[in-house]
Amino acid sequence: MEFLNALASSPLLQHALLAGVIASVACGVIGSYVVARRITYIAGGVAHCTLGGMGAARYFNVVHGWSWLHPLHGAIVAAVAAALIIGLVSLRARQREDTVISALWAIGMAVGILFIARTPGYYEDLMSYLFGNILLVSHQDLFLIAALDVAVVGCGVLLYKNFLAVCFDEEFARLRGLSVEFYYLLLLCLTALTVVVLVRVVGLVMVIALLTLPVAVAGHFVSRLWQIMVVSTLLSIALTTGGLAVSYGPELPPGATTIALAGVVYLVVVIAARLLKPAAS
């Protein structure tokens, strides 16, 4: 009740709640593709590369006076670039994919830390991207997150059949004349944009959990991919809202609280499924 009373009068909480709902839609749609295609490790590498882009954007904003440049702009460029590099390497180069992902993961974090170190002053909002602070979402953040969400969800829904073929049956897709490589790279780019959307909500350290746990839970109740998208989206909305509500009273970090709730829900579902399976058989 304390949270609901505060929500009615606090624009800060209203922005945070709206950001959580918007991000949850992209999370449910693209997260389902990520789990189906089994590219969560790629999403993890992309997520950590965004720190380099955010650090660079903040540096040029403060030091060189590029006031129009926002940390999320840098995150978008870094995430999409990392996704394309990883995708092209996995498709065409002979390098081990996991080695390239690990290298980009480390380099992205290192570049971000170096830019932060060279930027005068201490910027709490930039450091909050590591662990997320949905309460710091501004009007500018909200519009950018909403625009990314529309683009990601629009592509994910309109190209549903193509992505479905690429995720589950590449050979059949090729036989039908579908450009598997193009749609694979596009899916990686959409995953990168979804990561950028979720970074503001739970932080880049925990973004993979929110991208995959609701989908994993939904998979226990429904089987078709579009159904998983719907259920995981609703579950993500419930988790982000619940994280805000639970963290409000004791003043806990909302992002960490959301991930903890997601982890508890996942464990309960997995344990319940194990216990009920012998009984059903």
C-alpha positions as CSV (number, residue, x, y, z in Angstrom):
1,M,0.0,0.0,0.0
2,E,2.9,2.3,0.7
3,F,4.2,1.8,-2.8
4,L,0.8,2.3,-4.4
5,N,0.2,5.5,-2.5
6,A,3.6,6.8,-3.5
7,L,3.0,5.7,-7.1
8,A,-0.1,7.9,-7.4
9,S,1.9,11.0,-6.5
10,S,5.4,10.4,-7.6
11,P,6.4,11.0,-11.3
12,L,9.7,9.3,-10.5
13,L,8.0,6.0,-9.7
14,Q,5.5,6.5,-12.6
15,H,8.4,6.8,-15.1
16,A,10.1,3.8,-13.5
17,L,7.0,1.7,-13.8
18,L,6.4,2.7,-17.4
19,A,10.0,2.0,-18.3
20,G,9.7,-1.5,-16.8
21,V,6.5,-2.2,-18.7
22,I,8.0,-1.0,-22.0
23,A,11.2,-2.9,-21.5
24,S,9.3,-6.1,-20.6
25,V,7.6,-6.2,-24.0
26,A,10.9,-6.3,-25.9
27,C,12.3,-8.7,-23.3
28,G,9.5,-11.2,-23.8
29,V,9.6,-11.1,-27.6
30,I,13.3,-11.0,-28.3
31,G,14.2,-13.1,-25.2
32,S,12.1,-15.9,-26.6
33,Y,14.1,-15.9,-29.8
34,V,17.4,-15.7,-27.8
35,V,16.5,-18.8,-25.8
36,A,15.2,-20.7,-28.8
37,R,18.3,-19.9,-30.9
38,R,20.5,-20.6,-27.8
39,I,22.5,-17.3,-28.2
40,T,22.3,-16.2,-24.6
41,Y,26.2,-16.2,-24.4
42,I,26.3,-13.8,-27.4
43,A,23.8,-11.6,-25.6
44,G,26.0,-11.6,-22.6
45,G,29.0,-10.5,-24.6
46,V,27.0,-7.7,-26.3
47,A,25.6,-6.5,-23.0
48,H,29.1,-6.0,-21.5
49,C,30.4,-4.2,-24.6
50,T,27.8,-1.5,-24.1
51,L,29.8,0.0,-21.2
52,G,32.5,1.0,-23.7
53,G,29.9,2.9,-25.8
54,M,28.3,4.5,-22.8
55,G,31.7,5.6,-21.4
56,A,32.8,7.1,-24.7
57,A,29.5,8.9,-25.1
58,R,29.8,10.4,-21.6
59,Y,33.4,11.4,-22.3
60,F,32.6,13.3,-25.5
61,N,29.6,14.8,-23.9
62,V,31.5,16.3,-20.9
63,V,35.0,16.9,-22.3
64,H,34.2,17.9,-25.9
65,G,30.8,19.5,-25.2
66,W,28.7,17.2,-27.4
67,S,25.6,17.9,-25.3
68,W,23.3,16.0,-27.7
69,L,25.2,12.8,-27.1
70,H,23.5,10.5,-24.5
71,P,25.0,7.4,-22.9
72,L,22.3,5.3,-24.4
73,H,23.3,6.5,-27.9
74,G,26.8,5.2,-27.3
75,A,25.3,1.9,-25.9
76,I,23.3,1.4,-29.1
77,V,26.4,1.9,-31.4
78,A,28.6,-0.4,-29.2
79,A,25.9,-3.1,-28.9
80,V,25.0,-3.3,-32.6
81,A,28.7,-3.2,-33.6
82,A,29.5,-6.0,-31.1
83,A,26.5,-8.1,-32.4
84,L,27.6,-7.7,-36.0
85,I,31.3,-8.6,-35.2
86,I,30.3,-11.7,-33.3
87,G,27.7,-12.7,-35.9
88,L,30.1,-12.3,-38.9
89,V,32.9,-14.1,-37.1
90,S,30.6,-17.0,-36.2
91,L,29.4,-17.2,-39.8
92,R,32.5,-16.7,-41.9
93,A,35.7,-16.6,-39.9
94,R,37.6,-19.6,-38.6
95,Q,38.2,-18.1,-35.1
96,R,36.5,-19.8,-32.2
97,E,33.3,-18.0,-31.4
98,D,33.6,-18.2,-27.7
99,T,37.1,-16.7,-27.9
100,V,35.9,-13.7,-29.8
101,I,32.9,-13.2,-27.5
102,S,35.2,-13.3,-24.4
103,A,37.6,-10.8,-26.0
104,L,34.9,-8.4,-26.9
105,W,33.4,-8.8,-23.4
106,A,36.6,-7.8,-21.7
107,I,37.6,-5.1,-24.2
108,G,34.2,-3.4,-24.0
109,M,34.3,-3.3,-20.2
110,A,37.9,-2.1,-20.2
111,V,37.3,0.7,-22.8
112,G,34.2,1.8,-20.8
113,I,36.2,2.0,-17.5
114,L,39.0,3.9,-19.2
115,F,36.6,6.5,-20.6
116,I,34.9,6.9,-17.2
117,A,38.3,7.4,-15.6
118,R,39.2,10.1,-18.1
119,T,35.9,12.0,-17.7
120,P,36.1,14.8,-15.1
121,G,33.8,14.3,-12.0
122,Y,31.9,11.3,-10.9
123,Y,28.7,10.4,-12.7
124,E,26.4,8.2,-10.6
125,D,24.0,7.8,-13.5
126,L,26.7,6.3,-15.7
127,M,27.8,3.8,-13.0
128,S,24.2,2.9,-12.4
129,Y,24.1,1.3,-15.8
130,L,26.3,-1.5,-14.4
131,F,23.7,-2.6,-11.9
132,G,20.6,-0.7,-13.1
133,N,18.6,2.0,-11.4
134,I,15.2,2.3,-12.9
135,L,14.4,5.2,-10.6
136,L,16.8,7.4,-12.5
137,V,14.9,7.0,-15.8
138,S,14.4,10.5,-17.3
139,H,12.0,11.8,-19.9
140,Q,14.8,11.5,-22.5
141,D,15.5,7.9,-21.4
142,L,11.8,7.0,-21.6
143,F,11.4,8.3,-25.1
144,L,14.5,6.5,-26.3
145,I,13.5,3.2,-24.6
146,A,10.0,3.5,-26.2
147,A,11.5,4.1,-29.7
148,L,13.8,1.1,-29.4
149,D,11.0,-1.0,-28.1
150,V,8.7,-0.2,-31.1
151,A,11.5,-1.0,-33.5
152,V,12.5,-4.2,-31.8
153,V,9.0,-5.5,-31.2
154,G,7.8,-4.4,-34.7
155,C,10.6,-6.4,-36.4
156,G,10.2,-9.3,-34.0
157,V,6.5,-9.6,-34.7
158,L,6.4,-8.8,-38.4
159,L,9.3,-11.2,-39.2
160,Y,8.0,-13.9,-36.9
161,K,7.9,-16.7,-39.4
162,N,11.3,-16.0,-40.8
163,F,12.9,-15.8,-37.4
164,L,11.0,-19.0,-36.4
165,A,12.6,-20.8,-39.4
166,V,16.0,-19.5,-38.6
167,C,15.8,-20.5,-34.9
168,F,14.4,-24.0,-35.4
169,D,15.3,-25.3,-38.9
170,E,18.1,-23.5,-40.8
171,E,18.3,-26.1,-43.6
172,F,14.6,-25.9,-44.4
173,A,14.8,-22.1,-44.4
174,R,17.7,-22.2,-46.9
175,L,15.8,-24.6,-49.1
176,R,12.9,-22.2,-49.1
177,G,15.3,-19.5,-50.3
178,L,15.5,-17.6,-47.0
179,S,18.7,-15.7,-46.3
180,V,19.6,-17.3,-43.0
181,E,22.7,-15.2,-42.5
182,F,20.8,-12.0,-43.0
183,Y,18.1,-12.9,-40.5
184,Y,20.6,-14.3,-38.0
185,L,22.5,-11.0,-38.1
186,L,19.3,-9.0,-37.8
187,L,18.2,-11.1,-34.8
188,L,21.6,-10.4,-33.2
189,C,21.1,-6.6,-33.8
190,L,17.6,-6.8,-32.3
191,T,19.0,-8.6,-29.3
192,A,21.6,-5.9,-29.0
193,L,18.9,-3.2,-29.0
194,T,16.9,-5.2,-26.4
195,V,20.0,-5.3,-24.2
196,V,20.2,-1.5,-24.4
197,V,16.6,-1.2,-23.4
198,L,17.0,-3.6,-20.4
199,V,20.3,-2.1,-19.2
200,R,18.4,1.0,-17.8
201,V,16.1,-1.3,-15.9
202,V,18.3,-4.0,-14.3
203,G,21.8,-3.0,-15.4
204,L,24.2,-4.7,-17.9
205,V,25.5,-7.2,-15.2
206,M,22.1,-8.7,-14.7
207,V,20.5,-8.1,-18.1
208,I,20.8,-11.7,-19.3
209,A,18.8,-13.0,-16.3
210,L,15.8,-10.8,-17.2
211,L,16.2,-11.8,-20.9
212,T,16.1,-15.5,-20.2
213,L,14.5,-16.4,-16.9
214,P,10.9,-15.3,-17.8
215,V,11.2,-17.2,-21.0
216,A,12.4,-20.3,-19.2
217,V,9.5,-20.1,-16.8
218,A,7.0,-19.6,-19.6
219,G,8.4,-22.7,-21.3
220,H,7.1,-24.8,-18.5
221,F,3.5,-23.8,-19.2
222,V,3.2,-23.3,-23.0
223,S,5.1,-24.8,-25.9
224,R,4.5,-22.6,-29.0
225,L,6.9,-19.7,-29.5
226,W,4.3,-17.0,-29.8
227,Q,2.7,-18.2,-26.6
228,I,6.0,-18.1,-24.8
229,M,6.4,-14.5,-26.0
230,V,3.1,-13.5,-24.5
231,V,3.5,-15.4,-21.2
232,S,7.1,-14.2,-20.7
233,T,6.1,-10.6,-21.5
234,L,3.4,-10.7,-18.8
235,L,5.8,-12.3,-16.4
236,S,8.5,-9.7,-17.1
237,I,5.9,-6.9,-16.4
238,A,4.9,-8.6,-13.1
239,L,8.6,-9.0,-12.1
240,T,9.7,-5.5,-12.9
241,T,6.6,-4.1,-11.1
242,G,7.1,-6.5,-8.2
243,G,10.8,-5.5,-8.0
244,L,9.8,-1.9,-7.7
245,A,7.1,-2.5,-5.1
246,V,9.3,-4.8,-2.9
247,S,12.3,-2.6,-3.1
248,Y,10.4,0.6,-2.3
249,G,9.9,0.2,1.5
250,P,13.3,-1.1,2.6
251,E,15.0,1.1,-0.1
252,L,16.7,-1.9,-1.9
253,P,18.1,-1.6,-5.4
254,P,15.1,-2.2,-7.8
255,G,17.2,-4.0,-10.5
256,A,18.7,-6.5,-8.1
257,T,15.4,-7.0,-6.4
258,T,13.7,-7.7,-9.8
259,I,16.4,-10.3,-10.7
260,A,16.1,-11.9,-7.2
261,L,12.3,-12.3,-7.7
262,A,12.9,-13.7,-11.2
263,G,15.3,-16.2,-9.7
264,V,13.0,-17.3,-7.0
265,V,10.1,-17.7,-9.4
266,Y,12.3,-19.8,-11.7
267,L,13.5,-22.1,-8.9
268,V,10.0,-22.6,-7.6
269,V,8.7,-23.5,-11.0
270,V,11.6,-25.9,-11.7
271,I,11.3,-27.6,-8.3
272,A,7.5,-27.8,-8.6
273,A,7.8,-29.4,-12.1
274,R,10.2,-32.0,-10.7
275,L,8.0,-32.8,-7.8
276,L,4.8,-33.0,-9.9
277,K,6.3,-35.0,-12.7
278,P,6.5,-38.4,-10.9
279,A,3.0,-37.9,-9.6
280,A,1.6,-37.2,-13.1
281,S,3.3,-40.3,-14.4
